[in-house]
Amino acid sequence: MPRVCEICGKGAQKGHKVSHSHKVSNRRFEPNLQRVKVRQSGKVRRILVCTKCIKAGKVERA
């Protein structure tokens, strides 16, 4: 299962780790995903939701 928000579709992004000597290597920026019980179309499900969607009220918690 990919680490993607099921509401907005936010997923991992690529970037660079930059050391003190400015040696660059690849890294991933993961979204802050939480497993939340949500009521969708009358049923209660557990889905992965990013914290921005939770704060914005885009999810109705069960």
N, C-alpha and C positions, 0 to 999 in steps of 0.2 A: 504494500500500500504506500503510495507516494506521500511525502510530507507536504500536503497542500491543504489550504483552507477550503472547506467545502462550500463556503458562502461567497467569498470574493475571488477564490482561485489563486491567492498569493502563495508562492512557492519559494524554493531556494534560489539565490542569486550567486553569481561568481564574482570573485574579487581577488585581491592580492594581500598576502601577509607581507608587511614591510618591516624588516629588522632595523636595528640601530645603524648598521652599516649600509642600509638601503638595499640589502639583498632581497629580491622579490621572489616569492613562491605563491602558488595558487591556494585559495581557500574557498569555503562556501559560507554564505550568510544565510542561516536558517531563520524562518519566521517563528515568532513566539506562538506556538500552537498549543491549545488546551483541549482535552477531551471533555466535552460538555454534553449533558443530557438535554435534548432539545425536543420540543413538540412540533412536529411537522405533519401537516394534514391529518391531525387527530391522533397520530401515533407518537410514542416516545422513542427516540433513537439516541445513540451516542455517536457524535460526530466530532471531527477535528475542526476547531474554529480558531482563527487568530484573535489575539487580544484586542485588536482595533475594532473588529466586528462585534465583539462582546461589549466593549465600551460604548460603541455607537448605537447599541440596542437593535442590531440587525437580527438578533436571535431571540426567540421566546424560550426561556429556560423552563424545563419541566419540574 
